[in-house]
Amino acid sequence: MFQMVQNLLLTRFGAYTLVFDARDLAPAAPEVKRTDAHFYLRFWLRAIGLYARGAPVFLVGTHVGGSPADGVAALSAADLAH
């Protein structure tokens, strides 16, 4: 439902926080989880960029401490580009 009315709620006057489970981006995570996590992060970043260009965006990865030391990859703009 929110995706249907997002253009009404996203404005450049807001500040946005995208919260995600960082374990889903870990190399050890199943491919399906990594693909879904990238899809939804890209979706929301693009929506904010389209409807709220210039608004601040904060990415918050949760459960980082619960992953193996090499399990959580750094998230960069290049990761979200493909």
C-alpha positions in Angstrom: 0.0 0.0 0.0 2.7 2.5 0.9 4.4 2.0 -2.5 1.2 3.1 -4.1 1.1 6.5 -2.3 4.8 7.1 -1.9 4.8 10.0 -4.3 2.4 11.8 -2.0 4.6 11.2 1.1 8.1 11.6 -0.2 9.2 15.3 -0.4 12.5 17.1 -0.5 11.7 18.6 2.9 11.9 15.2 4.7 14.8 13.1 6.0 14.7 9.4 5.3 16.2 6.4 7.0 16.3 3.1 5.2 16.7 0.2 7.7 17.8 -3.2 6.5 19.2 -6.4 7.9 22.9 -6.3 6.9 23.2 -10.1 7.1 21.1 -10.2 3.9 24.0 -8.5 2.1 26.7 -10.7 3.4 28.5 -12.9 0.9 27.5 -16.0 3.0 23.8 -15.1 2.7 21.7 -17.1 0.2 21.6 -15.5 -3.3 17.8 -14.9 -3.0 18.2 -12.8 0.2 21.1 -10.8 -1.3 19.0 -10.2 -4.5 15.9 -9.1 -2.5 17.9 -6.8 -0.2 19.6 -5.1 -3.2 16.2 -4.8 -5.0 14.5 -3.1 -2.1 17.3 -0.8 -1.2 17.6 0.3 -4.9 13.8 0.7 -5.1 13.6 3.0 -2.1 16.8 4.9 -3.0 15.4 5.5 -6.5 12.0 6.5 -5.2 13.6 9.0 -2.8 15.8 10.3 -5.6 12.8 10.7 -7.9 10.3 12.3 -5.4 12.6 13.9 -2.8 15.7 14.8 -4.7 18.3 16.4 -2.4 16.7 15.1 0.8 19.1 13.5 3.3 19.1 9.6 3.4 20.5 7.5 6.1 21.2 3.8 5.6 21.1 1.8 8.8 22.3 -1.8 8.6 21.1 -3.9 11.6 22.5 -7.2 13.0 26.1 -6.3 12.0 27.5 -7.8 15.2 25.7 -11.1 14.6 27.6 -11.7 11.4 31.0 -13.4 10.9 33.9 -10.9 10.6 34.0 -11.3 6.9 30.3 -11.8 6.5 29.1 -8.2 6.0 30.3 -6.4 2.9 30.6 -2.6 2.8 27.6 -1.2 1.0 28.5 1.4 -1.7 26.8 3.2 -4.5 28.3 0.7 -6.9 26.6 -2.2 -5.0 23.2 -0.6 -5.7 23.9 0.3 -9.3 23.5 -3.1 -10.8 
